[in-house]
Amino acid sequence: MRALVVEDDAEIALQLREALERHGYAVDMTGDGEHAWFLGDTEHYDVVVLDIGLPGKDGLSVLNEWRSNNNAIPVLILTARDTWREKVTGLRSGADDYLTKPFEMEEMLARVEVLTRRAAGHASSILSCGDLSLDPSRQQVTEAGKSLDLSALEYRLIAYLIHHKQTVVSKSTLNEHLYEQGFDRDSNVIEVLVNRCRNKLSGNQIKTLRGRGYILEEE
Amino acid sequence: MPRHSLHFRILAAAVLIGIVGIAATGYVLRDLFSNHIEKRFFQTLESTIHDLVAASESKDGNIRFNWRPSDPRFNTPFSGWYWVIFDQDNTALTSSDSLPGNVDTGFFIYPDDSGHRRFTMKGPTDAELIGLVRKIKPLGSEHFLFFVVTGPADDTRRDVDAFSLNLLIALSLISIAFIVISLLQLRWILTPLYKATAGVQAIRTASKSNLDQNYPDEIRPLVSEINALLEDNAEILSRARLQASNLAHALKNPLTVIKNESRGAGGEKIRQQVDHLNANISRHLNRVRISGMTRHNGNLTPVAEVVREICESLDIIYSQKQLKIRYDIPEHSFFHGDRLDLEELIGNLMDNACKWAKHEVTLSTQCNDNELELSVCDDGAGIPPGEWDNALKPGSRIDESQNGHGLGLGIVSDIVELYGGSISIVPKPASSMNCITLKLPGSQLKGLE
């Protein structure tokens, strides 16, 4: 799962990155509106945490442009201004949720989690697929009630697949959603990662569709 | 009438000018008229003497008169119009018919040697007489004769008095008219100032934002200056507000960092203080924003539009909770005040209701000529009656309204207080809904598209 953090305050940006990474996200950061717009337009994020008060191009303009280009990427806006005008404007511009500063990272993570889940069409906070279930708030994957010991990347892969269960996911899509920007992407790495995960699962839920990618099935 | 009023000054000036001017005019006119009357009086006496002299004929040392003046006043007994002719021995030779034969003519003042003078004296009826004496030697006579003609002094005085009375009435009427016209003129001149006063008052009571330019040339610069002053004030105010807001927002980022850095054991106190600080900033920022806001605009905010926007946002914010958010707002209901204030009122009340509601939140309004009533109800637990006062007290301490039930009603109270409205908590046990009702200045405008 990949997140974009758009925040010009370096300290908050670091805290956001740390919290999201802790939560299993691959995080890209920028403090510049133009760059944020470009990243959101070209990269594939599962969620964007967007500060409204950016120097240069402000957050709402970035959001408006994404939405007018039919970019439905889930966006959580951060705002220092807590008037209702600000909230209404943000939500009408296409934000999926808002958070007023000062906020706690746990609150931010809870909102982000709801957004990614909602975007994938899940209502419950625990996502499951067959024997597998994912508790994003505890970053835990269990198989038939037994907790799995996963590395950060493995967790990211399984979380992404559970979010998009029973959907064909190509290697390049996985590449785009598991690694930060600038990571030297190689499709072999994905194959290795998938194999590692298969070995940790007792069932064979991750199927390979030759030439098309992978699919997580309920069995 | 206060001494410093323009009315008093104009009235005083009008009265002064009236009295002095009219008195002087009256005096001059009366004097001219009196001179004229006197002149005519003496002309009459003079011409009578001429006639008498012309009619006296001397024959063999005796004087004869073959003429009587045609003026009937000289023939009316004791009319005051008399003539007498004396010889050098002061013997009355003949006299007018107005002096009956038995009247002693001795009352006349005998002229001195100059033979030509004016005099006043008492007549036979004790009335005052004005007379003229001529010492003339008639044609053919060797002796001088004295021709005395008199008329009643009253006669001239009566004419002058009658004239004076008429003059006084006319001049008094003119004075009154002058004063009335001055006052009317003042009122007319002051009308634009009264209008400007009403305009400034309207600005103060927030029903207008500036004065129009429809004023006389002399007042327009003042009006322009007032408008410029208002604009300056508004600009200073908005700059100050912007700076306060910038300061507040500049504090929010470090607060976020501090709050998150203090996670874990021992940080609880710091986090509490950060929340406290943040609540204070929000509350005071809101106060800065609303102070003076309503005083400088006459905005009408459409209630339905604001409610729709807020409810759309709440639908998004509380989408997970699957709340039924319902509202019933008649079109053309208007809030008399700033849009941002109404947004804060409805937003905070509805957000609060959504937070505590189980399934349902409703917003309804009633609007009459000058009052807008907003009711927000939810089916949550409600505020315990013992805490109502704390929750609603305008200007209540921030920790009271912030903590406990987490009600953001402090901001609502501040705004309601500013608009002179009222706020009340109405539990409805029958429908198991808890309602908060606000009463605010508003109106229902009909026929408005």
Interface residues (C-beta under 8 A of the other chain):
Chain A: D9 E11 I12 Q15 A19 G53 A80 R81 D82 T83 W84 R85 K87 V88 L91 R92 D96 D97 Y98 K101 P102 F103 E104 M105 V114 R118
Chain B: S245 A248 H249 K252 N253 P254 L255 T256 V257 I258 K259 N260 E261 R263 V274 N278 S282 R289 E309 I310 E312 S313 I316 I317 S319 Q320 L340 E343 E344 I346 G347 N348
